[in-house]
Amino acid sequence: MLYSDFKGEQLSRLGFGAMRLPLREDGSIDEEQTAGMVDLALSQGINYFDTAYPYHGGRSELVMGRVLSAYPRQSFNLADKFPGHQISASYDPPAIFAEQLQKCRVSYFDYYLLHNVCEASLSVYEEPRWGIIDYFIEQRRQGRIRHLGFSSHARPDNLRYFLDRYGSELEFCQIQLNYLDWTLQDARAKCDILAEYSMPVWVMEPLRGGKLAHLSDSLSARLRALRPEEAPAAWAFRWLLKFAPVKVILSGMSALAQLEDNLRTFAEDRPLSRDEELALAEIAEALKDSLPCTACRYCCDGCPRELDIPMLLRAYNDLRFDGSLTVKMQMDALSADKQPSACIGCGACSKVCPQGIDIPAAMRDFAERLSGMTSWAEICRQREEANRLCQQCL
């Protein structure tokens, strides 16, 4: 197992993500299979396990708590998250934290994160009424949290804003990072910002929800020609291993075979050559099928609605790739007059676009796709109800 150093502690670079645990036919978590996977993970050197309040409708914490309770507490690091990103009428950090400790059967969390600090949740985390950040800083002081960090799907400008305000109090940041999102979600800019703050990086979605593990036959063949023994998933992990700031790469493994494959990958470091990295960059471009916006911003000057067109086109490209819930969340956080539906179709933007993009058509399609998606508020309501029902399990 490959390890990284974080403040004098050795963390397995492969982390066990509990967002996509194995399921039974009825949709419930297969606890027996999960227990077998955790046992193998621990025996092969994985020492970082990550769960969160909304995962599996609140049941991920319960299952991971029961499974990990069979092992000495010092033998694993457990991470959990405060759900400030979920829309709610009120937020009660002490009550949620107490519930999480109880569900996970621990007296402290090794790593604790503010869950998804983003456009939709910044105001929640900053609201003095809830006192979220101050509360968890105090829990760290008391020893009920060993290390405090945050996860984020925010755009680079909002990530920088949050770090400017709270970066000195937080120890690590978890972002979506992979060779596709390096450009598609501008993860490169996020990494540059985190480097400015000397902020260690935790990685989520290294395989983009499994999409980078299941490439087309032609793209897979290109990789096999370079490394016949490596599966597409291993390529994605090896691309991440080159980044020194990356301490933990979380993989949501839902089957024993996935865990076994990942363990083989993380058994040794086999850096990619320059030609191999170029091949992945070309594969990323082939996957995107994106509008070729270069963010020159010529389109913004003459927009009568003063829309941030490059930001909207980047989000549109992301949504077109896989119907990303993150995009829906970001757009719901915008005021109505800044969303793609605010475009009046005047065409002033397209006339000056060096790439010749039909921007009004893109905005119309973007607005239509968003209108067909469940609102972030409704998703949060459903998750809150699932967690309420989960309380009956305690």
N, C-alpha and C positions, 0 to 999 in steps of 0.2 A: 504494500500500500504506500502510495506517495503521501507525504505530509508537508504541511506548511507551518511556519512559526508565527504565532500571534501572541504578542506580549509574553513570550517565554513559554507558551503552551504549544504542544504539537497537535494540530488538527488534521484529520484525514481530509485530503483534498476532495475526495468524493463524499458528499453528504447524502444522507438518506432522507428524501423528501416524502412527507406523509400526506400529500394532497391527492395522490392517485393510487391509493392502496388497492390491493386485489379485491375483487368483488364476487359475491355469490350471484346466482341467477336472479334472485329477488332484489338485487341492487344493494344489499347490505354488505358491510366489510367482511371479508373472509379472514377472521381473526386467527384461525389456525395457520393459514398460509402466511399471513403477516408475521406471526411469531416465528415461523421457520425462516423467513427471510431475515428478520432481525437477528436471529441466532447466527446465521451464516455471516451477516454483515459484521457483527461484533467479532466473530472468530477470525475474520480476515482483515481486521484492523480499522473498520469504519467506526469512528467515535463521535460522529455528529448526526443528530436526528432533529428534524425540523417539522413542526406542526403549526397549526393556527386555529383560532377560534371558529372560523366558518368552514373549515375543511370538512368535507363529507357531512354537511349539515350539523356540525358540532360533535360528530362521533369520532373524528380522527384523534382528538385529545384523549378521549376515553379509552380507545383501543391501544394507542401508544402508551398510555399510562399503565394499563394492565400488563401489556407485554414487557415493557422495560422494567417494571417492578420486580421481575424475576432475577434481575442482575444487580450487582453492587452499584450503588449510586455513583461512585467515583469512576466507574468503568465507561461512562458515556456522558456526552454533552447534549443537553436537551434545550432546544430553542422553541419559543412560542411568541405570539404576537398580539398586540392590543388592536381591536378592530375599529379604530377611529375612522377608517375609510368607508365604513358602512353608514348610510344615512339613517339617522335615528332621531327621535324627539329629544332624547337626552343621552348623556354619556356618564357612566359611573365607573371610573377606573378601579377603585378599591373592590367593588363587588365583582367585576369581571375578573380581576387578577386573583381574587380568592377562589373564585369558581375554577379558574384554569389550574391553579395549584392543586385543588382537590381532584379535578378530573385526571390530571397527569400523575397524581399520587407522589408529589414531590414537595419539599419545603422551600425549594428555590429553583430558579431557572438559570442555567449557565449563560444562555444568550436570550435576550428579549428584544423584540423589535416593535417600533411603531409601524403598524401595517399599512403599506401603500400610501405614503405621503405624496399626494398628487394634487392636481388642480381641483378636484372635488372634495379633498379632505384637508387642505391647508388651513382653512378657517376653523375647522373642528380642533385640530391639534394646537392652534394658537389661542383658542377661546379661553379667557381667564375663568369663566364659570366652571369649566370642566377640569382645569388644572392638570391636564393629562401629562404633559412633559415633566412638570415639577414633581408630580406624584411618582413617576417611575425613576426619576433621578434620586428621590428619597428612598425608594425601594432598593436601588443599587447601594446606597449608603448603608442601609440596614443589612445588606447581604442576601436579600431575597432575589436579587438579580446580580449576576457576576459581571456581565458585560451588556451594555445597552446600545442598541443601534436602530436602524430604520430600513425599511424596504421602500422602493419607489418606482413607479411607472411614470413619473412626471416628465414633462419636457425639460430640456436643459436649462431654460431660463428659470423655471420654478424650482428645479433642483438647486441651482445656485442661490436663489433667494432663501431657501430653507437652510442651507449650509451657512450662509452669512449670519443667520439668526441663531442657529442652534448647533452648528458643527462642532463647537468647542466642547459640548456636553455629550456628544455621541461618538461611539468608538468604531463603527463600521456601517457600511451601506450595502444593501442587497438590491441588485438591479437585474433587469432582463438583458442578457448578453449572450450573443452567439454570432457566428460569421454572417448570418443573414441580417440580423438587426444592427450590426455594426454600421450599416448605412440606412437600412429601411426605417429604423426607429432612432437613428442618430445616436446610437450607443457610444460611438467614438467620442462625440462631444461630451457625453456624460462621464466617460472614463477620464477625459482630460480635466474636467471640472473636479472630479474626486481626487485626482492626482494633485491638483493645486492645494487641496486641503489635507493632503497626506492621509486620505481616508481609505483604509483597507476595503476590498471589494468581495462581496459574496455574490454568487451567480445563481439566478433562477432562470428557468426555461432554456437550458443550454441546447436542447434539441427542438425548441419551438413547438412544444406540445407533441413531440414525436415526429413532426414533419421532416426534420433533418435526418431522422433515422430511416425514413422510407422514401428515398429518392426514386425518380423514374429509372427505368432500365438503362437508358442511355447515359444519364448522369452517374449512376452507380458504376457502370462499366468504365467510365473515365477514371474514377477513383481506384477501381480494382487494377487498372493497368499500371497505376503508380505504386500501389501497395495491395497486392492480391490477398493478403491475410487480414486486412483491416475492413471492418464493416463501416457503413456511413456514420453510425453513431460515434464510433471511435474517432473518426476524423474530426467531428464537431468538438469532442472533448479535448483532443490533442491541440486543436486551434486555441482553446482557452488556456491550456496549461502553460503557454508561453508568457502569459501576463504575470509578472511578479506581484502586483498588488492583489491578485485574485487568491484568496486564501481557501475558500470552500466553494465547490461546484455542486449544487443540489440537483439531484435527479429523482423525479417522482416515478419510482419503479413499481409497476403493478403486476409483475410476474417474476418468478424465481429466475427464469432464463435471462431476463433483462438485468437482474442483479449480477448474475454470473458473468455475463458479457462485460458489464461495467467493471467488475472486479479485475478481469483480465486486462482491461485497458489501463486501469490505474495501478497495476502491479509494477509498471516501469514507465519511465518517461522516454518517449521516442519523438523528439521534436520534428516539426515539419520543416522541410527545406523551402527555400524561396519559391521554387517552381511549384511545389505542392500548395503553398499558401496562395499563389496566383490562381491555381486551379480552383480552389475554394471560392475565391473572390469572383471568378467567372461563373461558377455554379450559382452563387448568390444572385448575380445579375440575371441569370437565366430563370431563376425561381420567381423573381419579383414581378415581371410583366407590369412595370410601373410607368406612370407618366414621367417624362424626363425633366422634371422641375429641378433647376439648379439653385433655387432660392436667391436669384439675382434681385428680386423685389421690384423690378421695373413695373410689375402689374399693380403694385400697391398704391403708387402715387396718384393714379387717376381713378381709383375705385370710389364711387360715390357713397358706398356703404362702409368704407374704411376697413374692409376685411383683411385679415392676415392671411392672404391667399397662399403663400408658400407653406405656412403651418397647416392650413386646411388640406392642401394637396398631399403633404407628407402623411397626414392622418388618413386621407382617402386611399393612398397607396397601401397603407398598412391594413385598412379595412378590407380592401379588395383581395388581399392575400389570404386572409382566413377568418374574416368576420369578427375581428378582435373586439372583445368586450372592453379592453382598455380604451380603445378609440371611442366607444359609446360613452364611457364614463367621462372621458375628457371633453367630449362635445356637450354632454349634459351639463357640465360645469360652466360652459360659456353662456353669456347672456344671449337672448334670442336674436339680438341684432348683430351678433358676431358669428352665428352658426352658418353653415352652408346654405340653409334655407333662406337666409337673408339676401342672398344674391338676386339681383333684379334682372340679370341676363343682358345687360347693356352691351357687353362685348368689348368695353374699353381695355380690359386686361389682355384679351387675346391679341388685340392689335399691336401691342408692344412686347409680346412674349417672344424672346429670341428662339424658343424651342417650338413655337407654333402650336402650343397646347390649346385645345378648345376648352377654356376654363369654365365658361357658363355651363357647358354640357356636363363637365365633371362635377360641378356644384349641384346640378339637378339630380344626377345619379347618386351622389353622396347623400343628399337630403332624403331621397327615396329609400335608400338602403337603411339609413338611420331610423326613418319612420316605421320601418318594419321590424325593428328590434325592440325588445323589452327594455323599458327605461331602467336606469341604474337605481332609481328610488324603489321601483317594484322588485328588482332583484334583491335589494337590501331588506325589503319587507319580508320576502320569502325566506331569506336566510335567518332573519330574526325569529320568524315563526318556527323554523327548523330547530334553532337553538333553544327556543322555549320548550318545545316538545322533548328535546334531548335532556332537559333538566329532570325529567321523570326517571332517567337512567341513573341519576346520582343517588 
